[in-house]
């Protein structure tokens, strides 16, 4: 079962994503802010990370930057969840190493498609 | 003998005033010309004389101490009447000047030659003149030289005037430029604030929209898998999100109105104590007794004048049950405040006090008076506001870092602040994380001009 880390400060959004992941047979882990998310990424080694951009404290860009600096976490596929959808934001994100963007409000189909595309095909070492 | 006035004397005087040269200090440009005139004509005295209504005043002088003489005895007053050089070869032999004090006594003028200073509009402002103590003749070369020098004096006067006009214009332009720059800065600042507000607002809406979409989709796609409890939870989530957006719209609307200055300000006589009591009662009704709010009014320092007027009217009221006094008259001595705006301020502050503290935790609402002001204090024993956040809490959409899952639009305090400003009052906060928060609102009594 693939492990997905969800870093999102808004409780109802985070819980709904986790619920969807559970029903769709993923192992979902939730983090309520960037700091906690970073920690969980290092300790849990998820197969993919969904991360909100605008969070108080350590924001999505900060999390991404920190992850890319450590070999253990540098290769984990990273998808931004964002309220903004401008092209400049997209470029900034991909330049930093993000693989994809999901713009809120995103549909169930958007999310599942993105996961299908970005999750590594080979079975992960659990 | 006094010289007659030129027939354009009034315009001539006006023209002279344009040059703003009377009673100014000596200037090298003019002194050089008088020196040159005295040298060329070989006279001990040379003057640049300007003739105003009552006197001749010397802008430049060589060989003379006086700065002015009265017009009646001025030789220059005669020179004004012609365009050519006015010459008096021997004053003692000239019946116009034989009794002139300047001739009879010091400086004992005998010879005078004055070239009028004629400005571009044709007005004679004064003269460039040379004077001697002995009778003289003026050669035609000297006459010409004097005319040329007079022309130079006039040129200097013109240059000087133009320079002043240009300097004034430049200063005016610079002042205007500075003001435009300031206005542009302000515009830019406002535009940035607006743009930020718009982007933050749209972000704030996307969150509940995301919740609604995801909950609705979960309900649709997994209706057979989800438990009843879960289904109920999602339906609740959708409704809560809708309420949140509605509140957001209300708050954004309120802020918009306040910012645009479109919020009507209608101060009416208001019994503050009763107002607060009613407000607290309304809130307790809608929230149950979960949060006991205690309201206290301290009437010490209630404005004396108001108390006296009130007791007079109270007395009148007692004795005048047969009189029909207008309610307005009865209420006259009360402070004037806008009830709707006050309601916005204190409903917000009290709601916050309730929202951010534990059920059962007491809230204290105090009203007191000082020096023509009403002081309101709302104190809770809730989660408190971190010091770092205290500087930003009145900004739109700012929420303290310790609010956790407690819902809020982040606009309540921004609305409060703008309302307080509209009343020309002040609001301050004292808070400690984990202990509680006190908001203090000070509003002036009776000091409003209805705009």
Interface residues (C-beta under 8 A of the other chain):
Chain A: X10 X11 X12 X13 X16 X17 X19 X20 X23 X54 X56 X57 X83 X84 X104 X105 X106 X107 X108
Chain B: X199 X202 X203 X206 X207 X209 X210 X211 X212 X213 X214 X215 X217 X218 X221 X222 X225 X230 X234 X237 X240 X241 X399 X401 X405
